[in-house]
């Protein structure tokens, strides 16, 4: 390590090097030396646990032009390049030590990939500062947590991570043998708007063997904030090797009778109700996006990986999202990305108030009716516009659960999708194996407003397909085997908030999800009975009627219950066949998945012969 300091003492500020000198970790200095030589930063800035360092990064982000100040103190805005607004699937690759084709994955040989990404990164930080950040994925000092180091030349990226994650510089000082994930990012050459310019050379690569994520020629946080979705890909692989679960799930507490709190995790694809579920008024928010689930004393326990929210802001309004709305109007430190800014105020699509006709946004100067180079009209804000804020800003945060080093016991796991005609609003699986099939069968229908052609079903097992870094069959095998480590497994549920009638009208109110949650909480503890169907257990009418009356003061009608929980046999069999075709085509699919599909198909066909295509839930009372 002394060799490291002798090599760089004349090149970099001694104050910053002295921050590193407090750390005694040979692996860290090998990593730093290699990438400092490769990237050749003109200066370095080490983010220690001194709050002044966080302030420096925030001020630098504004000073460099990567962020701009808004009228409200502590609020800033950031724009990505007009064509750098989402995760780049085409140029995202998993680097593998041996050549193999994996379903749904864009893979590349490790040596070839490292050579390419290193050439793209070479000399990228000449004339720039390399920010070096030390973080914890999960509560500081928890056995659940993973340490990480981020290198970036983007003050915006480092500012985002300071908000979203826990500073762990002190843990590196304490533990000379600390193991850690590694992330290397350069935004590359910038245009006059301080956005990444060479998007044709945008690359996001993941070295699973080296537990390292790389990103170059991009600023969009989903590609560049290493600890978020890049880190998720690395921990999915790590969890598979070690026998635990790294999941794309919220974590929340649902308040039950007599002061009881039951914790749920939930996996939902985008635009399927994930955020609106975990931020429901009256319940307890722990996290909205990523969890680690590990077996402890025969029970599944979970932590929220993050300490902040990088949330989609499109459509957030005061009526439907009162808690998030209040956060966005607060004095909390917030970065608004890719929204419309007019006279120092952020605006976004669907916010429920009048939006100005002019301002600046991700396209530059903007006016109503402006079109891009392809002739498409540019909306005020991008549909993937975001807000970045600490969880401590939320009034319904369960702070003790968030920072619990032991995690919280998981009572239930929820899988949700967007489905207009098949799954009922809520159903409980028969057992853990059946529940894994529920998660492995998630589909999400596109909507005309946001994704083009309406009603196209997209397969999204466990809501993880965009981030999968391992063989899907082996991932599911690890899920099924996880139960063997438990004395008592969480109950698994499936929900669907998007059922419609034949005229296209929703059969559920947006607020109904509060009722389904309360029913699930009661089922975890065996407080209510349920009706057994071929697809799982569904609620009894009298239990839902009572919950609607007690919680919302509403009269829940029998005809509404009958429409919502009707078994739609043709649609269920069609879904079963779609999912079967996918898994029969994957060589490593666990036999338990195919066995459950066979059982479900056989029982649905038998029921169809007995009772017809569309079966009232009251049929199952007999």
Number of C-alpha atoms within 10 A of each C-alpha: 16 8 9 14 18 10 12 15 13 9 13 16 13 14 11 17 17 13 15 21 16 14 19 17 18 13 14 20 18 12 12 16 16 11 18 19 12 16 23 20 22 14 18 21 21 20 25 20 15 10 9 11 15 18 13 14 23 20 16 17 22 17 13 13 18 21 24 18 19 18 12 16 12 14 23 25 26 24 27 23 21 15 13 21 22 15 18 17 14 10 14 22 22 23 23 21 14 10 11 10 12 15 16 13 19 16 20 22 16 22 13 12 19 17 10 13 18 15 13 19 22 16 17 21 22 14 11 16 17 25 22 20 23 25 27 25 30 28 26 20 15 16 12 21 17 22 23 25 23 24 25 27 25 25 24 26 25 25 24 23 25 24 22 24 22 21 24 22 24 15 17 23 17 12 12 15 13 17 14 18 21 23 23 21 28 25 26 25 16 15 11 8 15 18 24 24 21 15 18 9 14 23 21 24 24 27 23 21 13 12 18 22 26 25 28 27 27 33 31 25 23 17 28 29 26 28 29 21 21 24 22 24 26 27 24 23 20 18 18 19 11 10 15 21 23 22 24 23 27 26 27 29 25 21 17 15 10 6 7 10 16 22 23 27 30 30 28 31 26 13 16 20 20 21 21 20 21 25 24 22 15 11 20 24 27 32 28 29 26 23 26 25 23 26 20 15 10 14 20 25 21 29 31 30 29 27 24 25 22 24 17 18 27 19 14 19 19 14 10 16 17 16 19 22 16 15 19 23 11 16 13 17 17 25 25 27 28 30 28 30 25 18 11 16 16 24 23 26 21 15 18 13 11 10 18 14 11 17 20 19 27 27 22 13 12 21 16 14 13 15 14 11 6 6 8 10 12 17 20 27 25 22 20 15 23 23 20 24 25 20 23 17 20 22 15 18 19 18 14 11 24 25 18 17 18 16 24 25 20 23 25 21 24 26 27 28 32 27 23 21 17 22 26 22 23 25 26 27 21 17 14 20 18 23 24 24 23 26 26 21 26 26 23 24 21 18 14 11 9 11 12 10 11 12 15 14 14 14 19 18 26 27 26 22 15 15 20 22 26 21 20 24 19 15 21 23 19 19 18 19 14 19 18 12 17 16 12 13 20 22 22 28 27 25 25 24 25 23 21 17 12 8 6 10 11 15 17 18 9 14 14 13 20 19 20 19 20 19 21 27 26 15 19 16 12 10 11 14 13 18 18 17 18 18 21 20 18 22 23 19 20 12 13 19 17 16 20 20 13 12 11 14 10 12 13 17 12 13 8 13 22 15 20 22 23 19 25 20 21 16 15 18 18 13 18 17 14 13 21 16 11 13 20 13 10 14 13 15 19 18 13 16 24 16 14 17 20 15 12 20 21 14 13 23 16 13 16 17 9 9 12 14 16 14 18 16 21 15 12 13 10 5
